[in-house]
């Protein structure tokens, strides 16, 4: 099968070997494997991981790469917190959570880090964009990094949390309770207090 025909037939900018086989169904599988390998060597394709490929000049979004690389997973932790404007620091990797084993992949579209999260906590995200709700991203962060966090103003100041008033504090606390982890619930309660104080402080400044 010629590359141009394959490219026209394949509607996905990122695809799996199985999806390639369904498009090139007339091509024997050993031949298809060889063609994919040759197209990768010539730069027509990029191999993201074993059995996952991408067209280098096609529009590819983060969610699509994330979904094809290691599924199921959704974007959370630092990436989601930065996207929602809660943490100001630039994020140099796409951080995700998955019920599968922790893994990471380096691709032309960035470094993808998948953190293991138990299946019971795998919820709270948009299935279309794979982006965690802001409240769930906070809970995931407190759950997975609880060992390095303290329920104190100094801890939250050091992290430079911002725009906490945009959070639904009641939903945040409900989500925290669903983890069933006392340390997480304590951290969430502390962060809610911190966010409430931050909001009041901002209100007083605005009225001066």
C-alpha positions in Angstrom: 0.0 0.0 0.0 1.4 3.4 -1.0 1.8 5.9 1.8 -0.3 8.6 0.1 -3.3 6.2 -0.1 -2.8 5.1 3.5 -2.7 8.7 4.7 -5.9 9.5 2.8 -7.6 6.4 4.2 -6.5 6.9 7.8 -8.8 9.7 9.2 -6.9 9.8 12.6 -3.7 11.9 13.1 -2.7 9.5 15.8 -3.6 5.8 15.4 -2.8 2.3 16.7 -1.5 -0.6 14.8 -5.0 -2.2 14.9 -6.5 0.9 13.4 -3.9 0.9 10.6 -4.7 -2.8 9.9 -8.4 -2.0 9.6 -7.6 0.7 7.0 -5.0 -1.4 5.1 -7.1 -4.6 5.3 -5.9 -5.9 1.9 -2.3 -5.7 3.0 -0.9 -8.8 4.8 0.0 -8.0 8.4 3.7 -8.8 8.1 3.9 -6.4 5.1 2.0 -3.7 7.0 4.4 -4.0 9.9 7.3 -3.6 7.5 5.7 -0.6 5.8 5.0 1.2 9.1 8.6 0.6 10.1 9.9 2.0 6.8 7.6 5.0 6.9 8.8 5.7 10.4 12.5 5.6 9.2 11.7 7.9 6.3 9.9 10.4 8.6 6.5 9.9 7.1 5.3 8.6 10.5 6.3 9.1 14.1 6.3 6.1 16.4 5.0 7.3 19.8 5.3 3.9 21.5 5.0 0.3 20.4 1.9 0.0 18.2 1.1 3.7 18.3 1.9 6.1 15.4 1.2 9.7 14.3 1.4 11.8 11.1 4.0 14.5 11.9 2.3 17.3 10.1 -1.3 16.7 11.1 -3.1 18.7 13.8 -2.8 16.7 17.0 -4.2 17.8 20.3 -3.0 16.7 23.8 -6.1 14.7 24.6 -5.7 12.7 21.4 -2.1 11.8 22.1 -2.9 11.0 25.8 -5.7 8.8 24.8 -3.7 6.8 22.3 -0.6 6.5 24.4 -2.0 5.0 27.5 -5.7 4.6 28.1 -7.8 5.0 30.2 -6.4 8.3 31.6 -7.4 11.9 32.1 -5.4 15.1 32.5 -5.1 16.2 36.1 -2.6 17.3 38.8 -0.2 20.1 37.7 -1.4 20.3 34.1 -5.1 20.7 35.1 -4.4 23.0 37.9 -2.3 25.3 35.7 -5.0 25.1 33.0 -7.7 26.2 35.4 -5.5 29.0 36.7 -5.1 27.7 40.2 -1.3 27.4 40.1 0.8 29.9 38.2 4.0 28.0 37.5 4.6 26.7 33.9 4.2 22.9 33.5 6.8 21.1 31.4 5.0 17.8 31.2 1.4 16.6 30.7 0.4 15.1 34.0 -2.4 12.5 33.9 -3.9 9.9 36.2 -4.8 6.3 35.3 -6.0 3.2 37.0 -3.2 1.4 35.3 0.5 1.3 36.4 2.5 4.5 36.5 4.2 5.2 33.2 5.8 8.0 31.2 6.4 8.7 27.6 8.5 11.3 25.7 6.9 12.4 22.4 7.3 15.2 19.9 4.2 16.6 21.5 5.7 16.7 25.0 6.4 14.5 28.0 3.4 12.6 29.2 3.5 11.3 32.9 0.7 8.9 34.0 0.3 8.5 37.7 -1.6 5.5 39.1 -4.9 6.3 40.8 -7.1 3.6 42.2 -10.1 2.7 40.1 -12.6 4.0 42.7 -11.3 7.5 42.3 -11.3 7.5 38.5 -14.0 10.1 37.9 -14.5 13.9 37.8 -13.3 14.7 34.3 -14.7 15.7 30.9 -14.7 12.6 28.6 -14.4 14.8 25.5 -11.3 16.8 26.5 -10.1 14.3 29.2 -9.5 17.3 31.5 -10.3 17.0 35.2 -12.7 19.3 36.8 -10.8 21.9 38.9 -12.1 20.5 42.2 -11.1 16.9 41.1 -7.7 18.1 40.1 -7.2 19.6 43.5 -8.3 16.4 45.2 -6.1 14.2 43.0 -3.2 16.5 43.8 -3.8 16.3 47.6 -4.4 12.5 47.4 -1.3 11.6 45.3 1.0 14.1 47.0 -0.3 14.0 50.5 3.1 13.0 51.8 4.7 16.3 50.8 1.8 18.6 51.7 0.9 20.1 55.1 -2.4 21.6 56.1 -0.9 25.0 56.8 -0.8 28.5 55.4 2.9 28.3 54.9 2.5 25.2 52.6 -0.2 26.9 50.5 1.7 30.2 50.3 4.8 28.3 49.1 2.8 26.7 46.3 1.3 30.1 45.3 -2.3 29.0 44.9 -4.4 31.6 43.2 -8.0 32.2 42.1 -9.3 29.7 44.7 -12.6 31.6 44.8 -13.4 30.1 41.4 -13.6 26.7 43.1 -16.9 25.3 44.4 -15.7 24.7 48.0 -18.7 22.5 48.9 -18.0 20.2 45.9 -14.3 20.3 46.8 -15.0 19.0 50.3 -17.5 16.4 49.0 -14.9 15.1 46.6 -12.3 15.0 49.3 -14.6 12.9 51.5 -15.1 10.4 48.7 -11.4 9.5 48.9 -11.9 8.1 52.4 -8.5 9.4 53.4 -8.3 11.5 56.5 -5.1 13.3 55.5 -6.7 14.3 52.2 -9.9 15.6 53.9 -7.7 17.6 56.4 -5.7 19.1 53.5 -8.9 20.0 51.6 -10.4 21.7 54.7 -7.2 23.6 55.2 -7.1 24.7 51.6 -10.8 25.8 51.8 -10.0 28.0 54.8 -7.0 29.4 53.0 -9.0 30.1 49.9 -11.8 31.8 52.0 -9.2 34.0 53.7 -7.5 34.8 50.3 -10.9 35.8 48.9 -11.7 38.1 51.9 -8.3 39.7 51.7 -8.7 40.4 48.0 -12.2 41.9 48.6 -10.8 44.3 51.3 -8.0 45.3 48.9 -10.5 46.0 46.1 -12.6 48.3 48.3 -9.7 50.5 49.4 
